[in-house]
Amino acid sequence: MTYSNSKTKQRILDVAVTYFTLYGYEGTNLEDIGKALGLSRGPLYYYFKNKNDL
């Protein structure tokens, strides 16, 4: 994984932690996380298979 890829993955994780903290696991979806990052679902699924994997 390149530096850019690991940086993107970390950004996704950071936003996911925030959303899970605010809305809980059930209240969070990958689309919301993607929107917060300006990413479509495709790149999210590149890094994580699903919400459980995240």
N, CA, C and O atoms as a GROMACS GRO file, in nm:
protein
  216
    1MET      N    1   0.085  -0.117   0.000
    1MET     CA    2   0.000   0.000   0.000
    1MET      C    3   0.090   0.123   0.000
    1MET      O    4   0.183   0.133   0.080
    2THR      N    5   0.062   0.217  -0.089
    2THR     CA    6   0.143   0.338  -0.096
    2THR      C    7   0.104   0.434   0.014
    2THR      O    8   0.003   0.417   0.083
    3TYR      N    9   0.187   0.536   0.030
    3TYR     CA   10   0.160   0.637   0.132
    3TYR      C   11   0.023   0.700   0.110
    3TYR      O   12  -0.053   0.720   0.205
    4SER      N   13  -0.008   0.732  -0.016
    4SER     CA   14  -0.135   0.796  -0.046
    4SER      C   15  -0.252   0.704  -0.010
    4SER      O   16  -0.352   0.749   0.045
    5ASN      N   17  -0.239   0.575  -0.043
    5ASN     CA   18  -0.344   0.480  -0.009
    5ASN      C   19  -0.362   0.466   0.141
    5ASN      O   20  -0.475   0.461   0.190
    6SER      N   21  -0.251   0.459   0.214
    6SER     CA   22  -0.263   0.445   0.359
    6SER      C   23  -0.320   0.572   0.421
    6SER      O   24  -0.390   0.566   0.522
    7LYS      N   25  -0.290   0.688   0.362
    7LYS     CA   26  -0.344   0.814   0.412
    7LYS      C   27  -0.496   0.819   0.388
    7LYS      O   28  -0.571   0.864   0.475
    8THR      N   29  -0.539   0.775   0.271
    8THR     CA   30  -0.682   0.771   0.241
    8THR      C   31  -0.754   0.675   0.335
    8THR      O   32  -0.860   0.706   0.387
    9LYS      N   33  -0.696   0.558   0.355
    9LYS     CA   34  -0.756   0.460   0.445
    9LYS      C   35  -0.768   0.518   0.585
    9LYS      O   36  -0.870   0.497   0.651
   10GLN      N   37  -0.668   0.588   0.631
   10GLN     CA   38  -0.672   0.648   0.765
   10GLN      C   39  -0.779   0.756   0.773
   10GLN      O   40  -0.847   0.768   0.874
   11ARG      N   41  -0.795   0.835   0.668
   11ARG     CA   42  -0.900   0.938   0.664
   11ARG      C   43  -1.037   0.872   0.676
   11ARG      O   44  -1.124   0.921   0.749
   12ILE      N   45  -1.057   0.762   0.605
   12ILE     CA   46  -1.184   0.690   0.613
   12ILE      C   47  -1.208   0.642   0.755
   12ILE      O   48  -1.318   0.658   0.809
   13LEU      N   49  -1.107   0.583   0.815
   13LEU     CA   50  -1.120   0.535   0.953
   13LEU      C   51  -1.151   0.648   1.050
   13LEU      O   52  -1.235   0.632   1.139
   14ASP      N   53  -1.086   0.762   1.034
   14ASP     CA   54  -1.109   0.876   1.123
   14ASP      C   55  -1.254   0.923   1.115
   14ASP      O   56  -1.318   0.948   1.218
   15VAL      N   57  -1.305   0.936   0.993
   15VAL     CA   58  -1.445   0.980   0.977
   15VAL      C   59  -1.540   0.873   1.029
   15VAL      O   60  -1.642   0.906   1.091
   16ALA      N   61  -1.509   0.747   1.004
   16ALA     CA   62  -1.595   0.638   1.052
   16ALA      C   63  -1.605   0.639   1.204
   16ALA      O   64  -1.713   0.620   1.259
   17VAL      N   65  -1.494   0.659   1.272
   17VAL     CA   66  -1.496   0.664   1.418
   17VAL      C   67  -1.587   0.777   1.466
   17VAL      O   68  -1.665   0.760   1.560
   18THR      N   69  -1.577   0.891   1.400
   18THR     CA   70  -1.662   1.004   1.436
   18THR      C   71  -1.809   0.971   1.417
   18THR      O   72  -1.891   0.996   1.506
   19TYR      N   73  -1.844   0.914   1.302
   19TYR     CA   74  -1.983   0.879   1.275
   19TYR      C   75  -2.034   0.770   1.369
   19TYR      O   76  -2.146   0.777   1.418
   20PHE      N   77  -1.951   0.668   1.393
   20PHE     CA   78  -1.994   0.561   1.485
   20PHE      C   79  -2.014   0.616   1.626
   20PHE      O   80  -2.104   0.572   1.697
   21THR      N   81  -1.932   0.710   1.666
   21THR     CA   82  -1.945   0.771   1.798
   21THR      C   83  -2.073   0.854   1.807
   21THR      O   84  -2.145   0.847   1.907
   22LEU      N   85  -2.102   0.931   1.703
   22LEU     CA   86  -2.218   1.019   1.704
   22LEU      C   87  -2.350   0.944   1.682
   22LEU      O   88  -2.449   0.972   1.749
   23TYR      N   89  -2.351   0.849   1.589
   23TYR     CA   90  -2.476   0.786   1.545
   23TYR      C   91  -2.486   0.637   1.575
   23TYR      O   92  -2.590   0.576   1.551
   24GLY      N   93  -2.380   0.578   1.626
   24GLY     CA   94  -2.378   0.435   1.653
   24GLY      C   95  -2.358   0.356   1.525
   24GLY      O   96  -2.366   0.409   1.415
   25TYR      N   97  -2.330   0.227   1.541
   25TYR     CA   98  -2.306   0.140   1.427
   25TYR      C   99  -2.427   0.132   1.335
   25TYR      O  100  -2.414   0.147   1.214
   26GLU      N  101  -2.544   0.110   1.392
   26GLU     CA  102  -2.666   0.096   1.312
   26GLU      C  103  -2.706   0.226   1.244
   26GLU      O  104  -2.766   0.223   1.136
   27GLY      N  105  -2.675   0.339   1.305
   27GLY     CA  106  -2.714   0.468   1.250
   27GLY      C  107  -2.616   0.525   1.149
   27GLY      O  108  -2.636   0.636   1.099
   28THR      N  109  -2.512   0.452   1.119
   28THR     CA  110  -2.410   0.498   1.025
   28THR      C  111  -2.411   0.409   0.902
   28THR      O  112  -2.427   0.287   0.913
   29ASN      N  113  -2.396   0.471   0.785
   29ASN     CA  114  -2.381   0.390   0.664
   29ASN      C  115  -2.261   0.441   0.584
   29ASN      O  116  -2.216   0.553   0.603
   30LEU      N  117  -2.212   0.357   0.495
   30LEU     CA  118  -2.093   0.391   0.417
   30LEU      C  119  -2.116   0.512   0.327
   30LEU      O  120  -2.022   0.586   0.299
   31GLU      N  121  -2.237   0.531   0.283
   31GLU     CA  122  -2.267   0.645   0.198
   31GLU      C  123  -2.244   0.776   0.273
   31GLU      O  124  -2.188   0.870   0.216
   32ASP      N  125  -2.286   0.783   0.399
   32ASP     CA  126  -2.264   0.903   0.479
   32ASP      C  127  -2.114   0.930   0.499
   32ASP      O  128  -2.070   1.045   0.490
   33ILE      N  129  -2.039   0.825   0.525
   33ILE     CA  130  -1.895   0.839   0.544
   33ILE      C  131  -1.831   0.888   0.414
   33ILE      O  132  -1.745   0.976   0.415
   34GLY      N  133  -1.874   0.829   0.303
   34GLY     CA  134  -1.821   0.870   0.173
   34GLY      C  135  -1.851   1.016   0.142
   34GLY      O  136  -1.764   1.089   0.094
   35LYS      N  137  -1.973   1.058   0.169
   35LYS     CA  138  -2.011   1.198   0.145
   35LYS      C  139  -1.926   1.293   0.227
   35LYS      O  140  -1.884   1.398   0.177
   36ALA      N  141  -1.900   1.258   0.351
   36ALA     CA  142  -1.818   1.343   0.438
   36ALA      C  143  -1.676   1.358   0.383
   36ALA      O  144  -1.610   1.459   0.405
   37LEU      N  145  -1.630   1.256   0.311
   37LEU     CA  146  -1.495   1.257   0.255
   37LEU      C  147  -1.490   1.302   0.110
   37LEU      O  148  -1.382   1.320   0.054
   38GLY      N  149  -1.606   1.319   0.049
   38GLY     CA  150  -1.611   1.354  -0.092
   38GLY      C  151  -1.577   1.234  -0.181
   38GLY      O  152  -1.524   1.251  -0.291
   39LEU      N  153  -1.608   1.113  -0.134
   39LEU     CA  154  -1.581   0.990  -0.208
   39LEU      C  155  -1.711   0.919  -0.241
   39LEU      O  156  -1.809   0.928  -0.167
   40SER      N  157  -1.710   0.848  -0.353
   40SER     CA  158  -1.824   0.763  -0.385
   40SER      C  159  -1.806   0.631  -0.309
   40SER      O  160  -1.705   0.610  -0.242
   41ARG      N  161  -1.903   0.544  -0.321
   41ARG     CA  162  -1.895   0.416  -0.250
   41ARG      C  163  -1.784   0.327  -0.305
   41ARG      O  164  -1.728   0.246  -0.232
   42GLY      N  165  -1.753   0.341  -0.434
   42GLY     CA  166  -1.650   0.258  -0.496
   42GLY      C  167  -1.518   0.260  -0.422
   42GLY      O  168  -1.466   0.155  -0.384
   43PRO      N  169  -1.461   0.378  -0.399
   43PRO     CA  170  -1.334   0.383  -0.325
   43PRO      C  171  -1.345   0.328  -0.182
   43PRO      O  172  -1.250   0.269  -0.132
   44LEU      N  173  -1.460   0.346  -0.119
   44LEU     CA  174  -1.476   0.290   0.016
   44LEU      C  175  -1.468   0.139   0.013
   44LEU      O  176  -1.406   0.077   0.100
   45TYR      N  177  -1.530   0.078  -0.088
   45TYR     CA  178  -1.528  -0.067  -0.100
   45TYR      C  179  -1.391  -0.119  -0.146
   45TYR      O  180  -1.361  -0.237  -0.129
   46TYR      N  181  -1.311  -0.031  -0.203
   46TYR     CA  182  -1.174  -0.069  -0.236
   46TYR      C  183  -1.094  -0.096  -0.108
   46TYR      O  184  -1.015  -0.189  -0.101
   47TYR      N  185  -1.117  -0.012  -0.007
   47TYR     CA  186  -1.043  -0.023   0.119
   47TYR      C  187  -1.109  -0.117   0.219
   47TYR      O  188  -1.040  -0.183   0.297
   48PHE      N  189  -1.242  -0.123   0.218
   48PHE     CA  190  -1.316  -0.204   0.315
   48PHE      C  191  -1.428  -0.278   0.243
   48PHE      O  192  -1.501  -0.217   0.165
   49LYS      N  193  -1.443  -0.408   0.270
   49LYS     CA  194  -1.544  -0.490   0.203
   49LYS      C  195  -1.686  -0.444   0.236
   49LYS      O  196  -1.775  -0.449   0.150
   50ASN      N  197  -1.707  -0.401   0.360
   50ASN     CA  198  -1.840  -0.361   0.405
   50ASN      C  199  -1.825  -0.284   0.537
   50ASN      O  200  -1.714  -0.262   0.584
   51LYS      N  201  -1.935  -0.245   0.593
   51LYS     CA  202  -1.932  -0.167   0.717
   51LYS      C  203  -1.873  -0.248   0.830
   51LYS      O  204  -1.802  -0.194   0.914
   52ASN      N  205  -1.901  -0.375   0.835
   52ASN     CA  206  -1.846  -0.460   0.939
   52ASN      C  207  -1.693  -0.467   0.929
   52ASN      O  208  -1.624  -0.466   1.031
   53ASP      N  209  -1.641  -0.474   0.808
   53ASP     CA  210  -1.496  -0.476   0.786
   53ASP      C  211  -1.432  -0.345   0.831
   53ASP      O  212  -1.321  -0.342   0.883
   54LEU      N  213  -1.506  -0.237   0.810
   54LEU     CA  214  -1.458  -0.105   0.852
   54LEU      C  215  -1.449  -0.100   1.003
   54LEU      O  216  -1.411   0.003   1.058
   0.00000   0.00000   0.00000
